Amino acid sequence: MKARIKITLKTGVLDPQGKAISHALDQLGFDGIGDVRQGKYIEVDLTETDPAKARAALEDMCERVLANTVIENYAIELDGA
């Protein structure tokens, strides 16, 4: 089973990398760019076939290792779930 995890900064958390991206886009002549926020995208292949067990394992991974839940949110998408 394949899982996709999207990790983004919580609203209100400063995003200096997003600001740098926004500035670079502006310098390259891209118009109409508002706020830019950056995040992380992680794919995980699991041997688990039970979607509930897979989701529980992924949430544990996110809570303990993949995301800093103080400043980041995460969303999990499972193929075949």
Helices and strands as residue ranges (DSSP letters): E 2-9, H 16-27, E 39-45, H 51-61, I 62-66, E 72-78
